[in-house]
């Protein structure tokens, strides 16, 4: 089953936005800078929590330049108040691979440290 612009990370559904559209995700939640890869998988450059995603998931973010230089083409967003998409009973969901390229920044404020690095 194709879930389109959604991906599951740590048991939460994220929607895919154009990499410049993080400013439209107004509200608390998690976001990830990501590159959709040719095999359908994704490379994640950061995964963070924010009180207001629209204020931090943009060009001023400390990881932005690294992510852009590595081909970032989307921002994945999970708003805290969002509901999971409805999946028909018995549907098979295939999870494309997730890869990680987290640069060392020396600043872990807001970074999701408990990330287990797997898709469901």
PAKOLPA-822096 format. One line per field, with one value per residue: residue in one letter; x, y, z of N, C-alpha, C in turn. Coordinates in Angstrom, 2 decimals. Layout:
// residues N
resn <- (A, ...)
n_c1 <- (X, ...)
n_c2 <- (Y, ...)
n_c3 <- (Z, ...)
ca_c1 <- (X, ...)
ca_c2 <- (Y, ...)
ca_c3 <- (Z, ...)
c_c1 <- (X, ...)
c_c2 <- (Y, ...)
c_c3 <- (Z, ...)
// end
This chain:
// residues 120
resn <- (X, X, X, X, X, X, X, X, X, X, X, X, X, X, X, X, X, X, X, X, X, X, X, X, X, X, X, X, X, X, X, X, X, X, X, X, X, X, X, X, X, X, X, X, X, X, X, X, X, X, X, X, X, X, X, X, X, X, X, X, X, X, X, X, X, X, X, X, X, X, X, X, X, X, X, X, X, X, X, X, X, X, X, X, X, X, X, X, X, X, X, X, X, X, X, X, X, X, X, X, X, X, X, X, X, X, X, X, X, X, X, X, X, X, X, X, X, X, X, X)
n_c1 <- (0.85, 0.61, 1.52, 1.86, 2.93, 3.85, 5.68, 6.88, 8.42, 9.99, 7.53, 5.71, 3.70, 4.85, 4.39, 5.30, 6.78, 7.63, 11.04, 11.25, 8.92, 8.56, 7.94, 5.21, 4.22, 2.73, 2.88, 3.40, 5.65, 7.42, 10.13, 11.93, 14.80, 15.20, 16.14, 14.67, 15.42, 16.61, 15.80, 13.42, 13.68, 14.77, 17.08, 17.92, 18.68, 18.44, 16.55, 14.20, 12.50, 10.10, 8.61, 7.27, 7.22, 7.34, 8.97, 11.55, 12.31, 13.84, 15.92, 17.62, 18.33, 20.78, 21.61, 20.76, 22.42, 24.21, 22.39, 21.18, 23.44, 23.77, 21.67, 19.05, 15.56, 13.10, 10.99, 10.13, 7.25, 5.68, 2.99, 2.17, -0.54, -1.63, -3.48, -3.04, -2.84, -5.64, -5.58, -6.55, -7.92, -5.87, -4.26, -1.13, 1.77, 4.61, 7.79, 10.06, 13.68, 15.38, 17.96, 20.73, 22.31, 23.57, 25.07, 27.74, 27.16, 27.58, 25.61, 22.84, 20.27, 16.86, 17.20, 16.24, 17.20, 16.76, 16.40, 15.82, 16.41, 14.92, 12.47, 8.96)
n_c2 <- (-1.18, 2.15, 4.91, 7.44, 10.70, 10.14, 8.95, 6.61, 7.14, 6.14, 5.06, 7.07, 8.89, 10.86, 13.66, 14.58, 17.54, 20.16, 21.20, 23.91, 24.50, 24.18, 26.35, 26.55, 24.73, 25.15, 24.86, 22.59, 19.79, 17.19, 17.34, 16.59, 17.00, 15.93, 13.72, 12.41, 9.40, 7.67, 4.97, 5.03, 5.18, 7.14, 9.68, 10.92, 13.97, 15.45, 15.14, 16.48, 17.97, 20.55, 23.50, 25.19, 24.40, 25.89, 28.02, 27.07, 25.16, 25.91, 27.93, 29.16, 27.23, 25.25, 22.89, 23.12, 24.04, 21.90, 19.83, 20.78, 20.79, 18.10, 17.30, 17.67, 17.54, 17.66, 18.35, 16.53, 16.22, 15.92, 16.78, 17.42, 17.28, 15.82, 13.24, 9.75, 8.47, 6.82, 3.38, 0.77, -2.24, -5.08, -4.17, -4.00, -2.42, -1.19, -0.34, 1.85, 2.01, 3.77, 6.08, 7.62, 10.73, 12.42, 15.31, 16.28, 18.71, 19.81, 20.94, 19.95, 20.75, 20.24, 18.14, 14.90, 12.54, 9.88, 8.46, 5.58, 4.73, 3.25, 2.14, 1.48)
n_c3 <- (0.00, -0.90, 0.90, 0.07, 0.65, 3.25, 6.10, 8.47, 11.54, 14.40, 15.29, 14.76, 12.48, 9.87, 7.74, 4.43, 3.36, 1.03, 1.11, 1.76, 3.03, 5.76, 7.28, 7.24, 9.01, 11.64, 14.97, 17.76, 17.74, 15.99, 13.66, 10.66, 8.66, 5.39, 2.69, -0.10, -1.46, -4.45, -4.36, -3.04, -0.36, 2.50, 3.51, 6.57, 8.07, 10.38, 13.37, 15.26, 18.11, 18.53, 19.88, 18.21, 15.09, 12.73, 13.34, 13.61, 11.66, 9.27, 7.02, 8.94, 10.71, 12.37, 11.06, 8.50, 6.23, 5.92, 5.35, 2.97, 1.30, 1.04, -0.46, 0.54, 0.17, 1.30, 4.14, 6.88, 8.85, 12.00, 13.65, 17.01, 17.71, 15.68, 14.04, 13.40, 10.04, 8.53, 8.09, 6.10, 7.49, 7.57, 5.55, 3.94, 4.78, 3.38, 4.40, 3.22, 3.20, 5.88, 6.24, 7.92, 8.48, 10.54, 11.38, 13.60, 15.97, 18.43, 19.89, 21.52, 22.04, 21.87, 20.11, 19.20, 21.18, 21.83, 19.54, 17.70, 15.19, 13.22, 10.92, 10.87)
ca_c1 <- (0.00, 1.40, 1.01, 2.15, 3.89, 4.00, 6.71, 6.82, 9.68, 9.75, 6.12, 4.89, 3.57, 5.30, 4.02, 6.38, 6.58, 8.79, 12.01, 11.05, 7.57, 8.50, 7.36, 3.76, 3.87, 2.60, 2.48, 4.43, 5.79, 8.76, 10.42, 13.20, 15.28, 15.30, 16.30, 14.06, 16.43, 16.13, 15.18, 12.20, 14.06, 15.08, 18.22, 17.50, 19.81, 18.19, 15.22, 14.09, 11.22, 10.02, 7.34, 6.65, 8.06, 7.50, 10.02, 12.91, 12.62, 14.11, 17.31, 18.44, 18.66, 22.22, 21.87, 20.24, 23.42, 24.69, 21.33, 21.07, 24.62, 23.64, 20.51, 17.75, 14.48, 11.84, 10.94, 9.11, 6.63, 4.67, 2.44, 1.76, -1.99, -2.06, -3.93, -2.43, -3.73, -6.40, -5.06, -7.54, -7.55, -5.24, -3.38, 0.30, 2.52, 6.03, 8.58, 11.34, 14.77, 15.78, 19.39, 20.96, 23.52, 23.47, 26.36, 28.03, 27.05, 27.95, 24.43, 21.80, 18.96, 15.76, 17.47, 15.63, 18.34, 16.38, 16.06, 16.28, 16.88, 14.26, 11.12, 8.04)
ca_c2 <- (0.00, 3.38, 5.93, 8.73, 11.57, 9.88, 8.00, 6.35, 7.20, 5.88, 4.81, 8.26, 9.23, 12.18, 14.01, 15.18, 18.88, 20.71, 21.62, 25.31, 24.67, 24.00, 27.57, 26.41, 23.76, 25.95, 24.06, 21.76, 18.45, 16.79, 17.54, 16.02, 17.39, 14.64, 13.60, 11.20, 8.75, 7.02, 3.67, 5.24, 5.40, 8.52, 9.98, 11.89, 14.79, 15.82, 14.80, 17.32, 18.42, 22.01, 24.05, 25.75, 23.93, 26.95, 28.97, 26.49, 24.26, 26.74, 28.22, 29.58, 26.06, 24.93, 21.75, 23.43, 24.05, 20.52, 19.07, 21.26, 20.34, 16.65, 17.06, 17.73, 17.99, 17.67, 18.41, 15.61, 16.88, 15.24, 17.72, 16.71, 17.10, 15.10, 11.85, 8.84, 8.22, 5.58, 2.32, -0.31, -3.46, -6.08, -3.56, -4.22, -1.18, -1.44, 0.80, 2.00, 2.18, 5.07, 6.22, 8.78, 11.52, 13.46, 15.93, 16.67, 20.17, 20.27, 21.49, 18.93, 21.29, 19.89, 16.96, 13.69, 11.70, 8.49, 7.92, 4.20, 4.53, 2.21, 2.44, 0.37)
ca_c3 <- (0.00, -0.99, 1.81, -0.52, 1.28, 4.68, 6.51, 9.91, 12.26, 15.83, 15.55, 14.49, 11.07, 9.44, 6.37, 3.67, 2.81, 0.33, 2.13, 2.16, 3.57, 7.21, 7.87, 7.29, 10.05, 12.86, 16.12, 18.38, 17.19, 15.54, 12.24, 10.19, 7.34, 4.74, 1.23, -0.65, -2.29, -5.68, -4.06, -2.27, 1.03, 2.86, 4.36, 7.57, 8.49, 11.77, 13.87, 16.45, 18.63, 18.61, 20.35, 17.00, 13.99, 11.73, 13.76, 13.65, 10.55, 8.11, 6.67, 10.07, 11.53, 12.30, 10.19, 7.17, 5.14, 5.71, 4.71, 1.58, 0.55, 0.84, -1.32, 1.21, -0.70, 2.01, 5.60, 7.40, 10.00, 12.81, 14.63, 18.23, 17.74, 14.48, 14.15, 12.42, 8.90, 8.61, 7.25, 6.08, 8.20, 6.72, 4.55, 4.15, 4.57, 3.21, 4.85, 2.55, 4.17, 6.42, 6.46, 8.79, 8.29, 11.57, 11.63, 14.98, 16.08, 19.76, 20.54, 21.44, 22.44, 21.00, 19.30, 19.74, 21.50, 21.97, 18.23, 17.57, 13.83, 12.45, 10.43, 11.15)
c_c1 <- (0.89, 0.75, 1.42, 3.24, 4.00, 5.10, 6.59, 8.24, 9.35, 8.26, 5.20, 4.87, 4.00, 4.78, 5.21, 5.95, 7.81, 9.74, 11.90, 9.72, 7.45, 7.87, 5.84, 3.29, 3.82, 2.06, 3.63, 4.47, 7.24, 8.90, 11.75, 13.54, 15.64, 15.57, 15.59, 15.03, 15.79, 15.42, 13.90, 12.46, 14.35, 16.37, 17.79, 18.73, 19.65, 16.78, 15.10, 12.66, 11.26, 8.65, 6.56, 7.57, 8.34, 8.62, 11.43, 13.28, 12.84, 15.58, 18.20, 18.87, 20.12, 22.55, 21.48, 21.30, 23.97, 23.64, 21.16, 22.24, 24.57, 22.37, 19.15, 16.68, 13.11, 12.06, 9.82, 8.57, 5.61, 4.20, 1.91, 0.26, -2.52, -2.53, -3.23, -3.39, -4.46, -5.83, -6.08, -7.02, -6.99, -4.32, -1.93, 1.03, 3.99, 6.79, 9.90, 12.44, 14.97, 17.29, 19.61, 22.31, 23.41, 24.85, 26.53, 27.99, 27.52, 26.79, 23.30, 20.44, 17.90, 15.98, 16.86, 16.75, 17.99, 16.04, 16.66, 16.70, 16.23, 12.88, 10.24, 7.53)
c_c2 <- (1.24, 4.43, 7.33, 9.50, 11.38, 8.86, 7.81, 6.35, 7.07, 5.73, 6.00, 8.52, 10.67, 12.42, 14.72, 16.54, 19.24, 21.28, 23.09, 25.54, 24.38, 25.19, 27.50, 25.44, 24.48, 25.07, 23.22, 20.39, 18.14, 17.10, 16.90, 16.63, 16.09, 14.78, 12.32, 10.63, 8.00, 5.69, 3.80, 5.45, 6.87, 8.57, 11.12, 12.64, 15.33, 15.39, 15.52, 17.57, 19.94, 22.41, 24.68, 25.44, 25.05, 27.92, 28.39, 25.64, 25.04, 27.02, 28.68, 28.41, 25.67, 23.77, 22.04, 23.35, 22.67, 19.72, 19.47, 20.74, 18.84, 16.30, 17.06, 18.26, 17.94, 17.87, 17.46, 16.21, 15.96, 16.25, 16.92, 16.40, 16.27, 13.68, 11.02, 8.65, 6.89, 4.57, 1.19, -1.56, -4.47, -5.51, -3.81, -2.92, -1.55, -0.18, 0.85, 2.27, 3.63, 5.02, 7.50, 9.41, 12.70, 14.06, 16.26, 18.19, 20.69, 20.85, 20.50, 19.45, 20.92, 18.64, 15.74, 12.68, 10.22, 7.84, 6.56, 3.86, 3.39, 2.70, 1.24, -0.23)
c_c3 <- (0.00, -0.10, 1.33, 0.21, 2.77, 4.92, 8.01, 10.48, 13.74, 16.15, 15.33, 12.99, 10.83, 8.03, 5.72, 3.11, 1.99, 1.36, 2.54, 2.85, 5.06, 7.90, 7.96, 8.37, 11.39, 13.97, 16.62, 17.71, 16.87, 14.06, 11.92, 8.84, 6.64, 3.24, 0.83, -1.68, -3.47, -5.41, -3.27, -0.79, 1.28, 3.67, 5.26, 8.08, 9.90, 12.11, 15.20, 16.85, 18.72, 19.14, 19.20, 15.83, 12.99, 12.07, 13.69, 12.44, 9.25, 7.93, 7.83, 10.96, 11.31, 11.36, 8.73, 6.08, 4.85, 4.93, 3.24, 0.75, 0.26, 0.05, -0.65, 0.25, -0.02, 3.50, 5.99, 8.69, 10.66, 13.85, 15.82, 18.25, 16.56, 14.81, 13.09, 11.25, 9.08, 7.61, 7.27, 6.78, 7.20, 5.66, 4.93, 3.82, 4.48, 3.58, 4.09, 3.58, 4.62, 6.65, 7.25, 8.51, 9.24, 11.79, 13.11, 15.06, 17.44, 20.53, 20.40, 21.90, 21.41, 20.18, 19.98, 19.94, 21.50, 20.64, 18.04, 16.14, 13.10, 12.01, 10.75, 9.86)
// end
